[in-house]
Structures are given as structure tokens and as C-alpha cells.
Amino acid sequence: MPTKLDVREEHWDRLFANVGQLAMITSVDGNGRVNAATFATCVRVVHEPMHIAFTTSTYKDTWRNVQATGQFTVNLPSFDRVLLEKATILGLPFGPGVNEIEKAGLTAIAAKRVKPPRIAECTRHFECEVVWTKEWVGRVMIVGNVLAASSDADCVDERGYLKFERAKPVQYCGAPYLRYVNEPPYEHMFVASYETMSVGTPYEGPEVEKHSRSVENEEHFR
């Protein structure tokens, strides 16, 4: 099992990069039974204090559990075939009370601040308490405030920045890509997002210098 590093709060925002990612989200019901599901709609929405949002269907166990306990844990997997195959198992329609972590052959480890566990095979973890929810057209957006964050020790540097080549963030192409033709064998499609490129800003206005001077300014692209 990889060594997990507790990440300092001022580095949580750096740890979530990229902004939107595939996530395995764990929750527990009122009886403490664990549920895990995979979501392609998980996004960092507030930087400080850090908040994470995702959407789900109103009939899902995740939503019922969040209503019951007000907590969830976001686990971010890497671009690894075996792990992504297990991510697809978490998306299957198991009945209420079934522990999908066990069904997928994954490993639950205790969270530090909330009841929903972390998934050991994922490289990054964000423990959240619900701030607000919004239902519409059979869906619900859930926004949580991050209480604790952790990472595999080899996935972040000494300044808290993500080592993309180690963490290998992943995104899901969406339901339309569940095979191009609607016949078995059904296959999910994922996108690697860990190749990075640094670019300049081809603009000569005074805003560039102002932005560059402000070392503490982290509003770019927000």
C-alpha cells in the first residue's frame, strides 16, 4: 500500500489540479454502510477555503447518503488500466447497502476527518462536509468544503505542487463514448491529462506586468 502524505491546507488547491477530473466518491448511509461510485463531473469550484462540487442523479445512493450524513470523500484515480477497470465496476447498479469498494477489489482506508473512507489505490483524497445542494431535472449538485486532504507521498513535491507524471490525472469522455455502437462488449473511454506544457502570454498590455509582479495573485484562469 502506498504511503499517504497529509497535505498542508495551503497546498490543497494545488493538489486537485487539473480543475475537473474523474473521481471515485465514497459516502456512508445512516447505518454506517459504505458506498462508492465513480463520477465524471467532479470540479474544484472555490480555491480558498477549498470547495469541491459534483453532480449525481437524485435516485442514487450517493445522494441519499449525503442527505443522511452530510459528508463525502473524493478519491482521484490515476490513468492506469487496472484501476480504471475497477472504476467502471463502481458505476454498476448495485443495490443499497452493497459495498462497491469490496466488489471492485479496492482497498478502504480510514479518513482523517469524516466517516466515508479513502480508497488506497487512488493517489489523492479530499474529505468534505456538505455546504449546499441544488436539485434540478432529476440531478443534484453537491458542494463540499474540504476538511482534510492527503496524497501518495511521491505525487507531490516539497512545495505541494502535483507531480503530473506520477499522479497521472484522468478524465472520462462521457456516456456517449460507452462504445460507439450500442452493442456489447461495452467499453468506457478515458483521457490521460498528465502531459504538461508551459506557455507565455502573447500580450503586451500593462496587465501582464501587474500580474507577474503579484506573486501572491492566484486569480489567473479562475
SERORO-616349 format. One line per 5 residues: number of its first residue (from 1); for each residue y, z, x of N, C-alpha, C. Coordinates in steps of 0.2 Angstrom, whole numbers, plus 5000, padded with zeros to 4 digits. Atoms other than C-alpha are relative to their C-alpha. Last residue first. Layout:
<atoms>
NUM) Y:Z:X:Y:Z:X:Y:Z:X | ...
</atoms>
This chain:
<atoms>
222) 5002:4996:5005:5157:4938:4948:5003:4998:4993 | 5006:5003:5004:5157:4924:4961:4998:5005:4994 | 5001:5007:4999:5169:4934:4973:4994:4998:4996 | 5000:5003:5006:5173:4951:4967:4998:4993:5000 | 5006:5003:5001:5167:4960:4982:5000:4997:4993
217) 5000:5004:5006:5183:4965:4990:4994:4997:4999 | 5004:4997:5005:5180:4978:5003:5000:4997:4993 | 5007:4998:4999:5184:4967:5017:4996:5003:4995 | 5002:4994:5004:5200:4961:5009:4992:5001:5001 | 4997:4994:4998:5207:4950:5023:4997:5006:4997
212) 5003:4999:4993:5195:4935:5019:5002:5007:5003 | 5007:4998:5002:5200:4935:5000:4997:5003:5007 | 5000:4994:5003:5219:4935:5005:4993:5003:4999 | 4998:4995:4995:5216:4921:5017:5000:5007:4997 | 5005:4999:4996:5207:4911:5004:5001:5005:5005
207) 5006:4996:5003:5219:4914:4990:4995:5001:5005 | 5000:4994:4997:5233:4907:5001:4995:5005:4998 | 4995:4996:5003:5227:4890:4997:5001:5007:5003 | 4996:4998:4995:5217:4879:5010:5006:5005:4997 | 4994:4998:5004:5201:4876:5000:5005:5003:5005
202) 4995:5006:4998:5185:4869:5007:5006:5000:4996 | 4997:5002:5006:5176:4886:5006:5005:4995:5001 | 4993:4999:5000:5163:4888:5019:5003:4999:4993 | 4995:5006:5001:5144:4888:5016:5007:5003:5000 | 4994:4998:5000:5129:4899:5021:5005:4994:5000
197) 4996:5005:4996:5112:4893:5016:5007:5003:5000 | 4993:4999:5001:5097:4903:5010:5004:4995:5004 | 4997:5004:4994:5079:4899:5007:5007:5001:4999 | 4999:4996:4994:5072:4913:4996:5003:4996:5006 | 4992:5000:4999:5073:4906:4979:5002:5004:5006
192) 4998:4996:4995:5055:4900:4975:5007:5000:5001 | 4996:5003:4995:5053:4893:4958:5001:5005:5006 | 4995:4995:4997:5039:4897:4946:5004:4996:5005 | 4996:5003:4994:5029:4886:4934:5005:5005:5002 | 4993:4998:5000:5016:4893:4922:5003:4997:5006
187) 4998:4997:4994:4999:4884:4919:5008:5001:5000 | 4993:4998:5000:4989:4881:4903:5002:5003:5007 | 4998:4993:4998:4972:4873:4906:5008:5001:5001 | 5002:4996:4995:4973:4868:4892:4998:4996:5006 | 5008:5000:5000:4983:4857:4881:4998:5004:5006
182) 5003:4994:5003:5001:4857:4876:4993:5000:5000 | 5003:5001:5006:5007:4844:4889:4997:5006:4997 | 4996:5005:5003:5020:4848:4902:4997:4997:4994 | 5004:5007:5000:5011:4864:4906:5004:4995:4997 | 5007:4998:5000:5020:4880:4902:4996:4994:4999
177) 5004:5002:4994:5036:4872:4908:4993:5003:5000 | 5001:5007:5000:5044:4873:4891:4996:4997:5006 | 5005:5001:5004:5042:4892:4892:4998:4992:4999 | 5000:5000:5007:5053:4894:4906:4994:4998:4996 | 4997:5006:5003:5055:4889:4924:5001:5000:4993
172) 5005:5003:5004:5052:4907:4931:5004:4994:4996 | 4998:5002:5006:5062:4913:4946:4995:4996:4996 | 5003:5005:5004:5056:4921:4962:5003:5000:4993 | 4998:4999:5007:5064:4932:4976:4997:4994:4996 | 5001:5007:5003:5055:4930:4993:5001:5001:4992
167) 5001:4998:5007:5056:4949:4998:4998:4994:4996 | 5005:4994:5001:5052:4945:5016:4999:5001:4993 | 5006:5003:4998:5061:4928:5019:4994:5005:4999 | 5003:5005:5004:5075:4935:5009:4993:4997:5002 | 5003:5005:4996:5078:4950:5019:4997:4995:4996
162) 5006:5003:5001:5090:4959:5007:4998:4995:5005 | 5000:5007:5003:5105:4968:5013:4993:4998:5000 | 5002:5000:5007:5105:4987:5014:4999:4993:4997 | 4994:5000:5004:5115:4988:5030:4998:5000:4993 | 4997:4994:4999:5099:4993:5041:5007:5001:4995
157) 4998:4998:4993:5090:4978:5034:5004:5007:5000 | 4993:4999:5000:5080:4976:5018:5002:5002:5007 | 4996:5005:5004:5063:4969:5014:5007:5001:5001 | 4998:5006:4996:5053:4978:5028:5003:4995:4996 | 4995:4999:4994:5054:4995:5020:5001:4994:5004
152) 5004:5000:4994:5047:4989:5003:5004:5001:5006 | 5002:5006:4997:5061:4994:4991:4994:5000:5005 | 5004:4999:4995:5068:5008:4980:4997:4993:5002 | 5003:5007:4998:5081:5010:4967:4996:5001:5007 | 5003:5000:4994:5087:5025:4957:4997:4993:5002
147) 5000:4993:4997:5097:5029:4942:4997:5001:5007 | 5004:4999:4995:5102:5011:4937:5000:5007:5002 | 4997:4997:4994:5111:5010:4920:4995:5002:5006 | 5001:4993:4997:5102:5000:4908:5004:5001:5006 | 4996:4999:4994:5106:4985:4896:4999:5007:5002
142) 5000:4993:4998:5094:4979:4883:5003:5001:5007 | 4998:4999:4993:5097:4963:4874:5000:5007:5001 | 4996:4995:4999:5087:4960:4858:5001:5000:5007 | 5000:4998:4993:5079:4945:4850:5004:5006:5001 | 5007:4998:4998:5074:4941:4832:4999:5002:5008
137) 5005:5005:5001:5090:4931:4829:4993:5002:5003 | 4998:5006:5003:5101:4945:4836:4994:4995:5000 | 5005:5005:5004:5099:4963:4841:5003:4994:4997 | 4998:5004:5005:5110:4972:4854:4995:4995:4997 | 5004:5005:5002:5106:4987:4865:5004:4996:4995
132) 4999:5003:5007:5116:5000:4874:4995:4994:4999 | 4993:4999:5002:5116:5011:4889:5001:4998:4993 | 4997:5005:5004:5097:5013:4892:5007:5002:4999 | 4999:4997:5007:5091:5023:4907:5004:4995:4996 | 4994:5001:5005:5085:5013:4922:5000:5004:4994
127) 5001:4995:5006:5074:5014:4937:5006:5001:4996 | 4993:4997:5002:5076:4999:4949:4998:5004:4993 | 5001:4996:5006:5061:4993:4960:5007:5003:4998 | 4994:4996:5001:5059:4981:4974:5000:5003:4993 | 4997:4998:4994:5044:4973:4983:5006:5004:4999
122) 4993:5003:5000:5032:4972:4969:5004:5003:5006 | 5000:5007:4997:5014:4976:4973:5007:4997:5000 | 5000:4999:4993:5017:4995:4970:5000:4993:5003 | 5006:5004:4998:5022:4993:4952:5000:4999:5007 | 4999:5006:4996:5034:5007:4948:4994:4996:5001
117) 5001:5000:4993:5031:5019:4934:5002:4994:5003 | 5003:5006:4999:5040:5022:4917:4998:4999:5008 | 5007:5000:5002:5044:5040:4916:4996:4994:5002 | 5002:5002:5007:5061:5040:4925:4992:5000:4999 | 4995:4997:5005:5070:5047:4940:4998:4999:4993
112) 4996:4994:4998:5058:5045:4955:5004:5003:4995 | 4993:5001:4999:5045:5033:4948:5003:5006:5002 | 4995:4996:5004:5027:5036:4950:5007:4998:5002 | 4998:4995:4996:5015:5022:4957:5006:5004:4996 | 4994:4996:5002:5006:5010:4947:5001:5006:5004
107) 5001:4993:4999:4994:4997:4955:5007:5004:4998 | 4994:4998:4996:4990:4980:4949:5000:5008:5001 | 5003:4998:4993:4973:4974:4943:5006:5002:5005 | 4998:5005:4995:4981:4964:4929:4997:5002:5007 | 5003:5006:5002:4972:4974:4915:5001:4995:5005
102) 5007:5000:4998:4977:4990:4924:4996:4994:4998 | 5001:4999:4993:4995:4986:4924:4993:5000:5002 | 5001:5006:4997:4993:4980:4906:5000:5000:5008 | 4997:5000:4993:4989:4997:4900:5000:4994:5003 | 5003:5003:4994:4985:4994:4882:5004:5001:5006
97) 5003:4995:4996:4994:5006:4870:4995:4998:5005 | 4996:4994:4998:4999:4993:4858:4996:5005:5003 | 4998:4996:5006:4988:4977:4858:5004:5006:5003 | 5004:4995:5001:4988:4964:4872:5003:5005:4994 | 4999:4996:5006:4997:4948:4869:4995:5006:4999
92) 5005:5001:5005:4997:4941:4887:5001:5005:4994 | 4997:5004:5006:5013:4941:4897:4995:4999:4994 | 4996:4996:5004:5006:4954:4909:5004:4997:4994 | 5005:4996:5004:4992:4942:4913:5005:5005:4997 | 5002:5004:5006:5005:4929:4919:4996:5005:4995
87) 4994:5000:5004:5012:4942:4932:4999:4996:4993 | 5000:4993:5003:4995:4944:4939:5006:5001:4995 | 5005:5001:5005:4995:4925:4943:4999:5007:4996 | 4997:5004:5006:5012:4928:4950:4994:4999:4995 | 4996:4996:5004:5005:4941:4962:5003:4997:4994
82) 5004:4995:5003:4991:4930:4968:5004:5005:4995 | 5004:5003:5005:5002:4915:4971:4996:5006:4996 | 5006:4999:4998:5016:4925:4980:4995:4998:4995 | 5003:5006:5002:5034:4922:4977:4993:4999:5004 | 4998:5005:4995:5039:4940:4977:4996:4994:4998
77) 5005:5003:4996:5039:4952:4962:5003:4995:5005 | 4999:5007:4998:5054:4962:4956:4994:4998:5005 | 5004:5002:4993:5050:4978:4947:5000:4993:5001 | 5000:5007:4999:5062:4984:4933:4997:5000:5007 | 5000:5001:4993:5059:5002:4926:4999:4992:5002
72) 5004:5005:4998:5063:5007:4908:5001:4999:5008 | 5001:5001:4993:5070:5021:4899:4996:4994:5001 | 4994:5001:4997:5077:5026:4882:5000:4998:5008 | 4999:4996:4994:5061:5034:4877:5007:4999:5003 | 5003:4993:5000:5057:5029:4859:5002:5004:5006
67) 4997:4996:5006:5069:5014:4857:4997:5007:5000 | 4994:4998:4998:5063:5008:4875:5004:5004:4994 | 5000:4995:4995:5045:5009:4869:5007:5002:5002 | 5002:4994:5004:5048:4999:4853:5000:5006:5005 | 4994:4998:5004:5057:4986:4863:4999:5006:4997
62) 4994:4998:4995:5044:4985:4877:5006:5002:4996 | 5001:4993:4999:5030:4984:4863:5006:5003:5005 | 5004:4998:4994:5037:4968:4857:4999:5007:5001 | 5007:4998:5002:5042:4964:4839:4996:5002:5006 | 4999:4994:5003:5061:4963:4843:4993:5003:4998
57) 5001:5001:5007:5058:4950:4856:5000:5007:4996 | 5007:5000:5003:5065:4953:4873:5000:4999:4993 | 5001:5002:5007:5081:4951:4883:4992:5000:4999 | 5005:5005:5001:5086:4959:4900:4999:4999:4992 | 5002:5002:5007:5100:4968:4907:4994:4995:5000
52) 5005:5005:5001:5103:4978:4923:4999:4998:4993 | 5003:5001:5006:5118:4989:4927:4996:4994:5000 | 5004:5006:5001:5125:4995:4944:4996:5001:4993 | 5007:4998:4998:5139:5008:4944:4996:4994:4997 | 4999:4993:4998:5146:4997:4951:5004:5004:4995
47) 5001:4998:4993:5140:4980:4950:5000:5007:5002 | 4994:4996:4997:5138:4976:4932:4998:5002:5007 | 4994:5002:5004:5127:4962:4924:5006:5005:5002 | 4995:4995:4998:5112:4961:4936:5006:4998:4996 | 4994:5002:4997:5100:4949:4926:5004:5007:5002
42) 4997:4993:4997:5082:4950:4919:5006:4998:5005 | 4993:4999:5002:5078:4935:4908:5004:5006:5003 | 4996:5004:4996:5062:4929:4915:5007:5000:4999 | 4994:5003:5003:5052:4944:4909:5004:4995:5005 | 4996:5004:4995:5035:4950:4913:5005:4997:4996
37) 4999:5006:5002:5027:4965:4903:5005:4996:5005 | 4996:5004:4995:5021:4982:4907:5000:4993:4997 | 5000:5007:5002:5016:4996:4895:5004:4996:5006 | 4996:5005:4996:5012:5014:4899:4999:4993:4998 | 5004:5005:4998:5006:5027:4887:5004:4994:5003
32) 5001:5000:4993:5017:5043:4887:4996:4994:5002 | 5005:4996:4998:5015:5047:4869:4998:4999:5007 | 4999:4993:5001:5032:5041:4864:4994:5005:5002 | 4999:4998:5007:5029:5025:4872:5001:5007:4999 | 5005:4995:5002:5031:5021:4891:5002:5001:4992
27) 4997:4996:5005:5040:5006:4899:4994:5005:4998 | 5005:4995:5002:5037:4994:4914:5004:5005:4995 | 4996:4994:5003:5047:4978:4917:4994:5005:4997 | 5005:4996:5004:5039:4965:4928:5003:5006:4998 | 5001:4993:4999:5054:4954:4933:4994:5002:4996
22) 5006:4998:5004:5058:4936:4936:4999:5007:5001 | 5006:5001:4997:5076:4935:4943:4994:5001:4995 | 5005:5001:5006:5094:4933:4939:4993:4999:5003 | 4997:4996:5006:5108:4939:4952:4995:5000:4994 | 4995:5004:5003:5098:4935:4968:5002:5003:4993
17) 4999:5007:4999:5100:4948:4975:4993:4996:5000 | 5002:5004:5006:5095:4965:4967:5001:4992:5001 | 5007:5001:5000:5096:4974:4984:4997:4996:4994 | 5002:5005:4995:5114:4970:4987:4992:4999:4999 | 4998:5007:5002:5119:4979:4971:4997:4995:5005
12) 5004:5003:5005:5108:4994:4976:5002:4993:4998 | 5004:5006:4998:5116:4996:4993:4996:4997:4994 | 4995:5005:4999:5130:5009:4988:4997:4993:5002 | 4997:5003:5006:5116:5019:4979:5005:4995:5002 | 4994:4996:5002:5106:5022:4995:5004:4996:4995
7) 4993:5003:4998:5089:5014:4994:5006:5004:4998 | 4995:4999:5005:5073:5024:4994:5006:4997:5003 | 4994:4997:4998:5060:5015:5005:5005:5001:4995 | 4994:5001:5004:5043:5011:5000:5006:5004:5002 | 4996:4995:5000:5029:5009:5012:5006:4999:4996
2) 4994:5000:4996:5017:4996:5007:5004:5006:5000 | 4994:5000:5004:5000:5000:5000:5006:5000:5004
</atoms>
